[in-house]
């Protein structure tokens, strides 16, 4: 007599995973039943604490933005057809005189990789950090070690402010002015990390 390949022991051991995964799956399925496809439905929110990335600048932020070449470059790129991932990467490349020939790599990361997943400013900033590390150092161990230190600093800053996802809490912007402020806040931090950690 053949026994089922999915034994009672395996079924019981899988229950905790089912319970943990169910809320996210149900939320996406409910959204799909309301007209959104699973491809266009935003991913579950991973983190939503912190002050976010939109809203008026504080006095300290306004001063930092005014002093940042990258933040000023961002303002000039707005409205020229670049998604957020390309804007932050291009501003970084120009600020540090890095080659722009691979900018297109960032094109598919805009809009949260086109699926409202990881924000394009987060992924574009990480690309900028990696390119800066590779341009500044020839030893691969240094590129990896310093690049990882810098990318961790950027990730930690991002997580301290708000959500990881495009148009999630803290990244949702309702007008072009809010979008530019979000990009400029990010530019200031990427520039600070590239200068401070990578010594570019």
PLY file of the C-alpha trace (Angstrom):
ply
format ascii 1.0
element vertex 200
property float x
property float y
property float z
element edge 199
property int vertex1
property int vertex2
end_header
0.00 0.00 0.00
1.52 3.37 -1.06
1.62 6.13 1.49
1.07 9.73 0.51
4.26 11.64 -0.28
2.94 14.42 1.94
2.90 12.77 5.35
1.09 14.01 8.43
4.44 14.99 10.00
5.37 17.12 6.97
1.89 18.70 6.97
2.11 19.67 10.65
5.65 21.04 10.27
4.50 23.27 7.39
1.64 24.85 9.37
3.72 27.67 10.95
4.92 28.75 7.49
1.35 28.72 6.21
0.15 30.88 9.08
3.01 33.36 8.65
2.60 33.62 4.89
-1.18 33.77 4.78
-1.82 37.45 5.62
0.45 38.72 2.84
-0.98 36.28 0.32
-4.57 37.07 1.24
-3.95 40.79 1.01
-2.50 40.48 -2.49
-5.30 38.10 -3.54
-7.97 40.44 -2.16
-6.44 43.32 -4.14
-6.39 41.13 -7.24
-10.08 40.36 -6.80
-10.74 44.10 -6.74
-9.21 44.60 -10.19
-5.46 44.72 -9.49
-3.39 41.90 -10.90
-0.86 40.18 -8.69
1.83 41.74 -10.90
0.64 45.31 -10.21
-0.44 44.91 -6.60
2.18 46.45 -4.27
4.23 44.03 -2.23
3.49 43.75 1.49
4.91 46.61 3.55
8.16 45.57 5.18
8.79 48.58 7.38
6.96 51.84 7.96
8.58 53.61 10.90
10.50 56.88 10.82
9.89 60.37 9.44
9.55 59.32 5.80
11.06 61.00 2.76
8.43 63.57 1.78
7.19 66.77 3.34
8.84 70.17 3.82
12.55 70.32 4.56
13.68 71.05 8.09
16.07 73.96 8.41
19.02 71.57 8.62
17.84 69.64 5.55
17.38 72.84 3.54
20.94 73.87 4.40
22.31 70.45 3.42
20.38 70.44 0.12
21.63 73.93 -0.74
25.23 72.79 -0.14
24.94 69.51 -2.05
26.02 69.37 -5.71
24.09 66.12 -6.09
20.88 67.65 -4.72
21.25 70.56 -7.13
21.83 68.14 -10.02
18.64 66.29 -9.04
16.61 69.51 -9.37
17.98 69.96 -12.91
17.14 66.37 -13.92
13.53 66.49 -12.80
11.00 66.40 -15.61
13.50 65.17 -18.22
12.23 61.62 -18.47
14.46 59.97 -15.88
12.88 57.62 -13.31
14.05 58.02 -9.73
16.62 55.21 -10.01
18.30 56.91 -12.98
18.10 60.36 -11.38
19.98 59.36 -8.24
22.54 57.31 -10.18
23.13 60.02 -12.81
23.49 62.73 -10.16
26.08 60.54 -8.43
28.01 59.83 -11.61
28.17 63.51 -12.50
29.07 64.61 -8.99
32.05 62.27 -8.82
33.07 62.43 -12.50
32.27 58.78 -13.08
31.47 57.29 -16.50
27.80 57.49 -17.49
27.86 54.73 -20.10
25.99 52.21 -17.92
23.17 54.51 -16.77
20.65 52.35 -18.64
21.18 49.60 -16.08
19.14 51.72 -13.67
16.26 52.22 -16.10
14.42 49.05 -15.07
14.63 49.88 -11.35
12.30 52.90 -11.50
8.87 52.52 -9.94
10.09 49.92 -7.49
11.56 47.66 -10.20
8.36 48.42 -12.10
6.31 46.58 -9.47
6.26 48.97 -6.52
8.84 46.81 -4.84
12.16 48.25 -3.60
12.17 52.03 -4.16
14.25 53.16 -7.16
16.03 55.74 -5.02
17.20 52.95 -2.75
18.39 50.67 -5.57
19.84 53.53 -7.64
21.73 54.82 -4.61
23.17 51.36 -3.98
24.32 51.20 -7.62
26.00 54.59 -7.24
27.83 53.42 -4.12
29.02 50.26 -5.89
30.24 52.16 -8.96
32.01 54.75 -6.79
33.74 51.99 -4.80
34.84 50.19 -7.95
36.11 53.39 -9.53
38.08 54.51 -6.48
39.72 51.21 -5.52
41.45 48.60 -7.69
41.75 45.88 -5.05
38.57 43.78 -5.14
38.71 43.13 -1.42
38.66 46.88 -0.78
35.83 47.36 -3.27
33.78 44.70 -1.52
34.63 45.65 2.04
34.30 49.43 1.71
31.38 49.11 -0.70
29.56 46.89 1.79
30.27 49.30 4.66
28.91 52.18 2.58
25.88 50.26 1.33
25.06 49.13 4.87
25.19 52.75 6.05
22.82 53.76 3.26
20.46 50.85 3.97
20.39 51.62 7.70
19.65 55.29 7.03
16.86 54.34 4.65
15.31 51.93 7.16
15.48 54.57 9.90
13.37 56.93 7.77
10.64 54.70 6.40
9.38 52.04 4.08
11.44 50.10 1.55
8.77 50.04 -1.12
7.89 52.47 -3.87
4.82 54.51 -2.84
4.71 52.83 0.57
4.29 54.80 3.82
6.89 57.55 3.86
7.70 57.27 0.15
4.26 58.11 -1.28
4.35 61.48 -3.01
1.40 63.34 -4.43
3.06 66.00 -6.55
6.35 66.80 -8.36
7.57 69.07 -5.53
7.33 66.24 -3.00
9.06 63.88 -5.42
11.98 66.30 -5.88
12.36 66.76 -2.12
12.43 63.01 -1.67
15.12 62.69 -4.35
17.15 65.54 -2.86
17.04 64.09 0.65
18.35 60.86 -0.80
21.02 62.62 -2.86
22.39 64.38 0.22
22.77 61.05 2.03
24.32 59.17 -0.92
26.82 62.00 -1.41
27.65 62.06 2.30
28.28 58.30 2.35
30.39 58.25 -0.82
32.55 61.07 0.52
32.65 59.92 4.14
32.99 56.15 3.78
34.54 55.66 0.34
36.70 58.81 0.53
35.94 59.62 -3.11
0 1
1 2
2 3
3 4
4 5
5 6
6 7
7 8
8 9
9 10
10 11
11 12
12 13
13 14
14 15
15 16
16 17
17 18
18 19
19 20
20 21
21 22
22 23
23 24
24 25
25 26
26 27
27 28
28 29
29 30
30 31
31 32
32 33
33 34
34 35
35 36
36 37
37 38
38 39
39 40
40 41
41 42
42 43
43 44
44 45
45 46
46 47
47 48
48 49
49 50
50 51
51 52
52 53
53 54
54 55
55 56
56 57
57 58
58 59
59 60
60 61
61 62
62 63
63 64
64 65
65 66
66 67
67 68
68 69
69 70
70 71
71 72
72 73
73 74
74 75
75 76
76 77
77 78
78 79
79 80
80 81
81 82
82 83
83 84
84 85
85 86
86 87
87 88
88 89
89 90
90 91
91 92
92 93
93 94
94 95
95 96
96 97
97 98
98 99
99 100
100 101
101 102
102 103
103 104
104 105
105 106
106 107
107 108
108 109
109 110
110 111
111 112
112 113
113 114
114 115
115 116
116 117
117 118
118 119
119 120
120 121
121 122
122 123
123 124
124 125
125 126
126 127
127 128
128 129
129 130
130 131
131 132
132 133
133 134
134 135
135 136
136 137
137 138
138 139
139 140
140 141
141 142
142 143
143 144
144 145
145 146
146 147
147 148
148 149
149 150
150 151
151 152
152 153
153 154
154 155
155 156
156 157
157 158
158 159
159 160
160 161
161 162
162 163
163 164
164 165
165 166
166 167
167 168
168 169
169 170
170 171
171 172
172 173
173 174
174 175
175 176
176 177
177 178
178 179
179 180
180 181
181 182
182 183
183 184
184 185
185 186
186 187
187 188
188 189
189 190
190 191
191 192
192 193
193 194
194 195
195 196
196 197
197 198
198 199
